[in-house]
Amino acid sequence: MRANKLREIWKQGGAVVNGWLAIPSAFSAEVMAHQGFDSLVIDMQHGVVDYQVAVTMLQAISTTDVVPLARVPWNDPARIMKILDAGAYGVICPMINTREQAEALVAACKYYPRGYRSWGPVRASIYAGSDYTATRANDELLVMPMIETAEAVKNIDDILGVPGIDAVYVGPADLSLTLNCTPKLDQTEPPVVEAQQQIAAACKRHHIIAGIHCGTAAYATKMIAAGYQFVTLASDGRFLAARAADEVGAVRKTGAGGGKLPAY
């Protein structure tokens, strides 16, 4: 069975540079997969990606050695099992606030005796290899609950104490909302910064990987220095919009465009 490269990076003490896919396109996923990311997450929660498109995106990512992950819409066993069967090598699950919710997430991701995931890795066995087994899948696939509320921060030690949790993923915007701060990435507001530090410290105590969504490379580097070993850089949609805006703006500054023809 194909080894999970992210586990190898973490074992060596390194940090994973992750990309985010919100555009429902196999081609854009393939383009992103060729840009040097260690992993890519297909966003099935807030992105506009449905299951069948997600499968084509997984196929596109598999043209490289980038590790394919997915953020599921909710802590729903049916959706979790189905995207794992499609070949995702791990799931990020939103709004995990208690130990009980974390236990339910792990159980849906793991085969017996560690959980109750139903057998049927229709595409996973193609991607991972014909020796895809329950034991190997239990060991290789990643389970990452999102810590994105004040309640989750309060319960962080209970959540991290659940066997089978490999990493947690901070959602800065929702975390900010529950701390009465502005919902945004790359937070500098003290309550959110303190919460992010608490999460990183708890992960260190429990030997669990801390992950976070970042808007810029500078903030991602800062988070790595703070102990985060899984950092996401913006998203495909943000990259597209930012670069397009820069290029259009550069032309506008010359006085061209706006329906005006250049003088010859």
Secondary structure as the mmCIF struct_conf table of DSSP 4:
data_model
#
loop_
_struct_conf.conf_type_id
_struct_conf.id
_struct_conf.beg_label_comp_id
_struct_conf.beg_label_asym_id
_struct_conf.beg_label_seq_id
_struct_conf.end_label_comp_id
_struct_conf.end_label_asym_id
_struct_conf.end_label_seq_id
HELX_RH_AL_P HELX_RH_AL_P1 LYS A 5 LYS A 11
TURN_TY1_P TURN_TY1_P1 GLN A 12 GLY A 13
STRN STRN1 VAL A 16 LEU A 21
BEND BEND1 ILE A 23 ILE A 23
HELX_RH_AL_P HELX_RH_AL_P2 ALA A 26 ALA A 33
TURN_TY1_P TURN_TY1_P2 HIS A 34 GLY A 36
BEND BEND2 ASP A 38 ASP A 38
STRN STRN2 SER A 39 ASP A 43
BEND BEND3 GLN A 45 VAL A 48
HELX_RH_AL_P HELX_RH_AL_P3 TYR A 51 ILE A 61
TURN_TY1_P TURN_TY1_P3 SER A 62 THR A 63
BEND BEND4 THR A 64 ASP A 65
HELX_LH_PP_P HELX_LH_PP_P1 VAL A 66 VAL A 66
STRN STRN3 VAL A 67 ARG A 71
BEND BEND5 PRO A 73 ASN A 75
HELX_RH_AL_P HELX_RH_AL_P4 PRO A 77 ASP A 85
TURN_TY1_P TURN_TY1_P4 ALA A 86 GLY A 87
BEND BEND6 TYR A 89 TYR A 89
STRN STRN4 GLY A 90 CYS A 93
BEND BEND7 PRO A 94 PRO A 94
BEND BEND8 THR A 98 THR A 98
HELX_RH_AL_P HELX_RH_AL_P5 ARG A 99 CYS A 109
BEND BEND9 LYS A 110 LYS A 110
TURN_TY1_P TURN_TY1_P5 TYR A 112 ARG A 114
HELX_LH_PP_P HELX_LH_PP_P2 ARG A 117 SER A 118
BEND BEND10 TRP A 119 TRP A 119
TURN_TY1_P TURN_TY1_P6 VAL A 122 ARG A 123
HELX_RH_AL_P HELX_RH_AL_P6 ALA A 124 ALA A 128
TURN_TY1_P TURN_TY1_P7 SER A 130 ASP A 131
HELX_RH_AL_P HELX_RH_AL_P7 ALA A 134 GLU A 140
BEND BEND11 LEU A 141 LEU A 141
STRN STRN5 LEU A 142 ILE A 147
BEND BEND12 THR A 149 THR A 149
HELX_RH_AL_P HELX_RH_AL_P8 ALA A 150 LYS A 154
TURN_TY1_P TURN_TY1_P8 ASN A 155 ASN A 155
HELX_RH_AL_P HELX_RH_AL_P9 ILE A 156 LEU A 160
TURN_TY1_P TURN_TY1_P9 GLY A 161 GLY A 161
BEND BEND13 VAL A 162 VAL A 162
TURN_TY1_P TURN_TY1_P10 PRO A 163 GLY A 164
STRN STRN6 ALA A 167 VAL A 170
HELX_RH_AL_P HELX_RH_AL_P10 PRO A 172 THR A 178
TURN_TY1_P TURN_TY1_P11 LEU A 179 ASN A 180
BEND BEND14 CYS A 181 CYS A 181
BEND BEND15 LEU A 185 ASP A 186
BEND BEND16 GLU A 189 GLU A 189
HELX_RH_AL_P HELX_RH_AL_P11 PRO A 190 HIS A 206
TURN_TY1_P TURN_TY1_P12 HIS A 207 HIS A 207
STRN STRN7 ILE A 209 CYS A 214
BEND BEND17 GLY A 215 THR A 216
HELX_RH_AL_P HELX_RH_AL_P12 ALA A 217 ALA A 225
TURN_TY1_P TURN_TY1_P13 ALA A 226 GLY A 227
BEND BEND18 GLN A 229 GLN A 229
STRN STRN8 PHE A 230 LEU A 233
HELX_RH_AL_P HELX_RH_AL_P13 ASP A 236 ARG A 252
TURN_TY1_P TURN_TY1_P14 LYS A 253 GLY A 255
STRN STRN9 GLY A 257 GLY A 257
TURN_TY1_P TURN_TY1_P15 GLY A 258 GLY A 259
STRN STRN10 LYS A 260 LYS A 260
HELX_LH_PP_P HELX_LH_PP_P3 LEU A 261 ALA A 263
#
